[in-house]
């Protein structure tokens, strides 16, 4: 996940090319099963990576994966770990900048 989150350090055109797949993979990792990640390390890394990627993305890059990312963040709002909850709320806040550009945070 760390390697994927570092993708924007390279060619910006590459980020736009692969953003759908990249964001989808990270959303799945963030919402993974508790049994697979008992210390929440994968969740924390995925949420952190998503939060780092958001400032480098444009609204068209997030048009398709936005609902899945919002849902992944919202599922973790009541997670037992305060660190996971904090990262989820941070991600949700970062996603809110895209809601005004055609997305809507309410229905999800």
Secondary structure, DSSP 8 states (H G I E B T S, - for coil): -HHHHGGGGS-HHHHHHHHHHHHHHHHHHHT--TTT-TT-HHHHHHHHHHHHHHTT--HHHHTTTHHHHHHHHHHTTT-S-HHHHHHHHHHHHHHHHHHTTT--SS--
